[in-house]
Amino acid sequence: MNKHDPDYQSALSAWREGKETRAIITPFAFKVDDTLLGHPLGKPWRRAMAMAVDLLLVAMLSQVSSLLVALVAAVGIWQLAKRHDQVIHPWARRWLRILAVLVAFVVVIVLADSVSDRVKGKGGSSSTEEHSVVTVGALGAVGVATALCKDTACLDKRVPALKTVLDANFPGELESRQELADNIFDDMDFLTAEQKAAYKAQIMDGARALQQQHKEELEAAQTAKENEQADKPKSYGYSLLSWAKGIIADLGLGLSWGALYFTLFTAVWRGRTPGKKLLGLRVVRLNGEPLTLWASFGRYGGYGAGLATGLLGFMQVLWDNNRQCIQDKIGETVVIWDTTAIRYTGPLLDNASEQQEEKA
């Protein structure tokens, strides 16, 4: 490139118009907003306390349902998409809205699938519980009627009905059946020992064979279900649902919770996380422009760089002239002490871009 090169001349023209070119050195990257000059910086101990609070909240959020956090994230993204000063390009606002809707849609799909699983019987369904109540109620009614008998004529009528209920609804409960028979007939003083043994034998007749048959049927049903799942082709809908579940589940893995927390809070709360708000701190960009979602995410990436340098990147706050840690240098930000006595007057409101134009 020489001074007659069209690209060079175009970069010079853009620079004179106050635009960044990324082709020649310009002063824009080193510009500090005038409203920042003389403002008190956040002290290291305040920043450390704020980070401790934020990390504690991240740890607590990792125990919260991923679906709930995903829904909150969708709301936060939707709110950001409405701020023209933080999301300048219309196409970016449009895609953020689409992203928020997609996240909310996935949450609804997964919730509906979870409810469907419960209704179908996974993890104890309502239909199974209703069936159990009916069968136990029927057994209780017949058992009480049998226990209230005062003579053998009544027992000869009630015992076959009791055995029918047991055979039909409780084929695998051999020990419970024996215990029930003992409790009913042992207290009947009008029966001899031989009669008691005979009625018990009538209740237990064929019970062991029924138990074995029931066990074999359960094993066969389980095997058939496993074979069906193995042979079932994976449809597009099934793959999409599994992918969606995986995405939501992955939000709770590794540093992803931190990315969601520090990016969304910093962008939505305009430079503040709960920890920073508690300690009176705020992250602002050096050039005075509002923090965008991408800028907030880029600053979060600096935390990884700080860890990669053995925490030296974070220790820069102790000796850097403007108390910039490595994440501040990457994000071109600075952390200020936003006190009521000295309030930062930079672009923090939703109409900040319009205010800047009026000042210009």
C-alpha positions as CSV (number, residue, x, y, z in Angstrom):
1,M,0.0,0.0,0.0
2,N,1.3,3.5,-0.9
3,K,-0.2,7.0,-0.5
4,H,-1.7,6.7,-4.0
5,D,-3.4,3.4,-3.4
6,P,-7.2,3.8,-3.6
7,D,-7.8,1.7,-0.5
8,Y,-5.4,3.9,1.4
9,Q,-7.0,7.1,0.2
10,S,-10.4,5.7,1.1
11,A,-9.2,4.8,4.6
12,L,-7.9,8.4,5.0
13,S,-11.2,9.8,3.9
14,A,-13.1,7.6,6.4
15,W,-10.8,8.7,9.2
16,R,-11.3,12.4,8.4
17,E,-15.1,11.7,8.6
18,G,-14.6,10.2,12.1
19,K,-15.1,6.6,11.1
20,E,-13.0,3.5,12.1
21,T,-11.3,1.9,9.1
22,R,-9.3,-1.0,10.5
23,A,-6.8,-0.3,7.7
24,I,-4.8,2.5,9.2
25,I,-3.9,3.6,12.7
26,T,-6.6,5.9,14.1
27,P,-7.1,7.6,17.5
28,F,-10.6,6.2,18.0
29,A,-9.4,3.1,19.8
30,F,-7.6,5.3,22.4
31,K,-10.4,7.8,22.8
32,V,-11.8,8.3,26.3
33,D,-15.2,9.9,26.8
34,D,-14.9,13.4,28.4
35,T,-17.7,12.5,30.9
36,L,-15.4,9.8,32.3
37,L,-12.5,12.0,33.0
38,G,-12.1,12.7,36.7
39,H,-14.6,10.0,37.7
40,P,-13.7,7.8,40.7
41,L,-12.6,4.3,39.8
42,G,-13.9,1.2,41.5
43,K,-11.5,0.2,44.3
44,P,-10.0,-3.3,44.1
45,W,-11.7,-4.5,47.3
46,R,-15.1,-3.4,46.0
47,R,-14.6,-5.2,42.7
48,A,-13.4,-8.4,44.6
49,M,-16.5,-8.3,46.8
50,A,-18.8,-7.7,43.8
51,M,-17.2,-10.7,42.0
52,A,-17.6,-12.9,45.1
53,V,-21.3,-12.0,45.2
54,D,-21.8,-12.7,41.5
55,L,-20.0,-16.0,41.7
56,L,-22.2,-17.0,44.6
57,L,-25.3,-16.2,42.6
58,V,-24.0,-18.1,39.6
59,A,-23.4,-21.2,41.8
60,M,-27.0,-20.8,43.2
61,L,-28.4,-20.4,39.6
62,S,-26.7,-23.7,38.6
63,Q,-29.2,-25.4,40.9
64,V,-32.2,-23.8,39.3
65,S,-34.1,-25.4,36.5
66,S,-32.5,-24.7,33.2
67,L,-36.0,-24.1,31.7
68,L,-36.6,-21.2,34.1
69,V,-33.3,-19.6,33.4
70,A,-33.8,-20.0,29.6
71,L,-37.1,-18.3,29.9
72,V,-35.6,-15.4,31.8
73,A,-32.8,-15.2,29.2
74,A,-35.5,-15.0,26.5
75,V,-37.2,-12.1,28.3
76,G,-33.8,-10.3,28.7
77,I,-32.9,-10.7,25.0
78,W,-36.3,-9.4,24.0
79,Q,-35.8,-6.3,26.2
80,L,-32.4,-5.7,24.7
81,A,-33.8,-6.0,21.2
82,K,-36.0,-2.9,21.9
83,R,-33.1,-0.7,22.8
84,H,-31.9,1.1,19.7
85,D,-28.9,2.6,21.5
86,Q,-27.5,-0.8,22.5
87,V,-28.5,-2.7,19.3
88,I,-27.9,-0.3,16.5
89,H,-28.6,-2.3,13.4
90,P,-32.3,-3.1,12.6
91,W,-31.3,-6.6,11.4
92,A,-29.6,-7.3,14.7
93,R,-32.7,-6.3,16.6
94,R,-34.8,-8.5,14.4
95,W,-32.6,-11.5,14.9
96,L,-32.5,-11.0,18.7
97,R,-36.3,-11.0,18.7
98,I,-36.3,-14.2,16.7
99,L,-33.8,-15.7,19.1
100,A,-35.9,-14.8,22.1
101,V,-39.0,-16.3,20.5
102,L,-37.1,-19.5,19.6
103,V,-35.8,-19.9,23.1
104,A,-39.3,-19.4,24.6
105,F,-40.7,-21.9,22.0
106,V,-38.1,-24.5,23.0
107,V,-38.9,-24.0,26.7
108,V,-42.6,-24.6,26.0
109,I,-41.9,-27.7,23.8
110,V,-39.7,-29.3,26.5
111,L,-42.3,-28.4,29.3
112,A,-45.0,-30.0,27.2
113,D,-42.9,-33.1,26.6
114,S,-42.2,-33.4,30.3
115,V,-45.9,-33.1,31.1
116,S,-46.7,-35.7,28.4
117,D,-44.1,-38.1,29.9
118,R,-45.8,-37.8,33.3
119,V,-49.3,-38.4,31.9
120,K,-48.0,-41.4,30.0
121,G,-46.6,-43.0,33.2
122,K,-42.9,-42.0,33.4
123,G,-42.0,-41.4,36.9
124,G,-45.4,-42.2,38.4
125,S,-48.4,-41.0,36.4
126,S,-51.8,-39.8,37.4
127,S,-53.5,-42.6,35.5
128,T,-51.5,-45.2,37.4
129,E,-52.3,-43.7,40.7
130,E,-56.0,-43.5,39.9
131,H,-56.0,-47.2,38.9
132,S,-54.2,-48.1,42.1
133,V,-56.8,-46.3,44.2
134,V,-59.6,-48.1,42.4
135,T,-58.1,-51.5,42.8
136,V,-57.1,-51.0,46.4
137,G,-60.5,-49.6,47.1
138,A,-62.2,-52.7,45.6
139,L,-59.9,-55.0,47.5
140,G,-60.6,-53.1,50.7
141,A,-64.4,-53.3,50.2
142,V,-64.3,-57.1,49.6
143,G,-61.8,-57.7,52.3
144,V,-63.8,-55.8,54.9
145,A,-67.0,-57.6,53.8
146,T,-65.2,-60.9,54.2
147,A,-63.8,-60.0,57.6
148,L,-67.3,-59.1,58.9
149,C,-68.7,-62.5,58.2
150,K,-70.1,-64.3,61.2
151,D,-70.6,-67.8,59.7
152,T,-69.2,-70.2,57.1
153,A,-72.2,-69.5,54.7
154,C,-71.1,-65.9,54.4
155,L,-67.4,-66.9,54.0
156,D,-68.3,-69.4,51.2
157,K,-69.9,-66.5,49.4
158,R,-67.2,-63.8,50.1
159,V,-63.9,-65.7,49.8
160,P,-64.3,-66.5,46.0
161,A,-65.0,-62.8,45.4
162,L,-61.9,-61.9,47.4
163,K,-59.7,-64.4,45.5
164,T,-61.0,-63.0,42.2
165,V,-60.0,-59.5,43.1
166,L,-56.6,-60.7,44.2
167,D,-55.9,-62.8,41.1
168,A,-57.0,-60.0,38.8
169,N,-55.3,-57.0,40.3
170,F,-52.5,-58.3,42.6
171,P,-51.0,-61.3,40.8
172,G,-47.5,-60.6,41.9
173,E,-48.2,-59.8,45.6
174,L,-47.6,-63.3,47.1
175,E,-46.5,-62.3,50.6
176,S,-49.1,-59.5,50.9
177,R,-51.8,-62.0,49.9
178,Q,-50.7,-64.5,52.6
179,E,-50.6,-61.7,55.2
180,L,-54.1,-60.6,54.2
181,A,-55.4,-64.1,54.6
182,D,-53.8,-64.5,58.0
183,N,-55.3,-61.2,59.3
184,I,-58.8,-62.1,58.1
185,F,-59.1,-65.6,59.2
186,D,-57.0,-65.8,62.4
187,D,-59.4,-63.6,64.3
188,M,-62.5,-65.6,63.4
189,D,-63.3,-67.5,66.6
190,F,-66.2,-69.4,65.0
191,L,-63.8,-71.3,62.8
192,T,-61.7,-74.3,63.7
193,A,-58.0,-74.5,63.0
194,E,-58.7,-76.8,60.0
195,Q,-61.4,-74.5,58.6
196,K,-59.0,-71.5,58.9
197,A,-56.3,-73.5,57.1
198,A,-58.8,-74.5,54.4
199,Y,-59.9,-70.9,53.7
200,K,-56.3,-69.7,53.6
201,A,-55.4,-72.4,51.2
202,Q,-58.4,-71.3,49.0
203,I,-57.1,-67.8,48.9
204,M,-53.5,-68.9,48.1
205,D,-54.5,-71.5,45.5
206,G,-52.6,-70.8,42.3
207,A,-51.0,-67.6,43.8
208,R,-47.4,-68.8,43.3
209,A,-48.1,-69.7,39.6
210,L,-49.8,-66.3,39.1
211,Q,-46.8,-64.6,40.5
212,Q,-44.4,-66.4,38.2
213,Q,-46.6,-65.7,35.2
214,H,-46.8,-62.0,36.1
215,K,-43.0,-61.8,36.4
216,E,-42.5,-63.4,33.0
217,E,-45.1,-61.0,31.4
218,L,-43.3,-58.0,32.9
219,E,-39.9,-59.2,31.6
220,A,-41.4,-59.8,28.2
221,A,-43.0,-56.4,28.1
222,Q,-39.7,-54.7,29.1
223,T,-37.8,-56.7,26.4
224,A,-40.3,-55.7,23.8
225,K,-40.1,-52.1,24.8
226,E,-36.3,-52.1,24.5
227,N,-36.4,-53.7,21.1
228,E,-39.0,-51.2,19.9
229,Q,-36.9,-48.3,21.0
230,A,-33.8,-49.8,19.3
231,D,-35.6,-50.4,16.0
232,K,-37.5,-47.1,16.1
233,P,-36.2,-44.7,13.4
234,K,-35.2,-41.3,14.6
235,S,-37.6,-38.8,13.0
236,Y,-36.8,-35.1,12.5
237,G,-39.1,-34.1,15.3
238,Y,-37.6,-36.5,17.7
239,S,-34.1,-35.3,16.8
240,L,-35.1,-31.6,17.1
241,L,-36.6,-32.2,20.5
242,S,-33.5,-34.1,21.7
243,W,-31.3,-31.3,20.3
244,A,-33.4,-28.6,22.1
245,K,-33.2,-30.5,25.4
246,G,-29.5,-30.8,25.0
247,I,-29.1,-27.1,24.4
248,I,-31.0,-26.2,27.5
249,A,-29.2,-28.8,29.6
250,D,-25.9,-27.5,28.4
251,L,-26.7,-24.1,29.9
252,G,-25.8,-25.5,33.3
253,L,-22.5,-27.0,32.3
254,G,-19.0,-25.4,32.8
255,L,-18.8,-21.7,32.4
256,S,-22.0,-21.4,30.4
257,W,-24.0,-20.2,33.4
258,G,-21.4,-17.5,33.9
259,A,-21.6,-16.4,30.3
260,L,-25.3,-16.1,30.5
261,Y,-25.2,-14.3,33.8
262,F,-22.4,-11.8,33.1
263,T,-23.5,-11.1,29.5
264,L,-27.2,-10.5,30.1
265,F,-26.9,-8.7,33.4
266,T,-24.2,-6.4,32.1
267,A,-26.1,-5.6,29.0
268,V,-29.7,-5.4,30.4
269,W,-28.7,-3.5,33.6
270,R,-26.3,-1.2,31.6
271,G,-23.0,-2.2,33.1
272,R,-24.2,-3.7,36.3
273,T,-24.5,-7.2,37.7
274,P,-26.2,-7.8,41.1
275,G,-22.8,-7.8,42.8
276,K,-21.7,-4.5,41.2
277,K,-25.1,-2.9,41.9
278,L,-24.7,-3.9,45.6
279,L,-21.2,-2.5,45.8
280,G,-22.0,0.7,43.8
281,L,-20.0,-0.2,40.7
282,R,-20.7,0.1,37.0
283,V,-18.9,-1.0,33.9
284,V,-18.7,1.7,31.2
285,R,-17.1,1.8,27.8
286,L,-14.1,4.1,27.4
287,N,-15.5,5.7,24.3
288,G,-18.8,6.6,26.1
289,E,-20.9,4.3,23.9
290,P,-23.6,2.2,25.6
291,L,-22.7,-1.4,26.4
292,T,-24.1,-3.8,23.7
293,L,-24.9,-7.4,24.1
294,W,-21.8,-8.3,22.0
295,A,-19.6,-6.0,24.0
296,S,-20.8,-7.5,27.3
297,F,-20.1,-11.0,25.9
298,G,-16.6,-9.9,24.7
299,R,-15.8,-8.6,28.2
300,Y,-17.0,-11.9,29.7
301,G,-14.5,-13.6,27.5
302,G,-11.8,-11.7,29.2
303,Y,-12.5,-13.7,32.4
304,G,-11.3,-16.8,30.5
305,A,-8.1,-14.9,29.6
306,G,-7.6,-13.9,33.2
307,L,-7.8,-17.6,34.3
308,A,-5.5,-18.6,31.5
309,T,-2.8,-16.1,32.8
310,G,-2.9,-17.7,36.2
311,L,-5.0,-14.8,37.6
312,L,-2.4,-12.3,36.6
313,G,-4.9,-10.7,34.3
314,F,-7.1,-10.0,37.3
315,M,-4.2,-8.8,39.4
316,Q,-3.7,-5.9,36.9
317,V,-6.3,-4.0,38.9
318,L,-3.6,-3.4,41.6
319,W,-1.1,-1.6,39.4
320,D,-2.9,-0.5,36.2
321,N,-3.3,3.3,36.0
322,N,-7.1,3.1,35.3
323,R,-7.6,-0.1,37.4
324,Q,-8.2,-2.1,34.2
325,C,-8.2,-5.9,34.5
326,I,-7.6,-8.0,31.4
327,Q,-11.4,-8.3,30.7
328,D,-11.5,-4.4,30.8
329,K,-8.7,-4.2,28.2
330,I,-10.4,-6.7,26.0
331,G,-13.8,-5.1,26.2
332,E,-12.3,-1.5,26.2
333,T,-14.2,-0.8,29.4
334,V,-13.4,0.6,32.9
335,V,-15.2,0.0,36.2
336,I,-16.2,3.2,38.0
337,W,-17.6,3.9,41.4
338,D,-21.1,5.2,40.6
339,T,-21.9,7.1,43.8
340,T,-24.8,9.5,44.4
341,A,-22.4,12.3,45.1
342,I,-20.6,11.9,41.8
343,R,-23.1,10.4,39.3
344,Y,-21.9,9.2,35.9
345,T,-23.7,11.2,33.2
346,G,-22.9,9.1,30.2
347,P,-25.4,7.3,27.9
348,L,-27.3,5.0,30.3
349,L,-30.9,5.7,29.4
350,D,-32.9,4.1,26.7
351,N,-32.8,7.3,24.6
352,A,-29.1,7.8,25.1
353,S,-28.4,7.8,21.4
354,E,-30.8,10.6,20.9
355,Q,-29.3,12.6,23.7
356,Q,-25.8,12.2,22.1
357,E,-27.2,13.5,18.8
358,E,-28.7,16.5,20.6
359,K,-25.3,17.3,22.3
360,A,-23.5,17.0,19.0
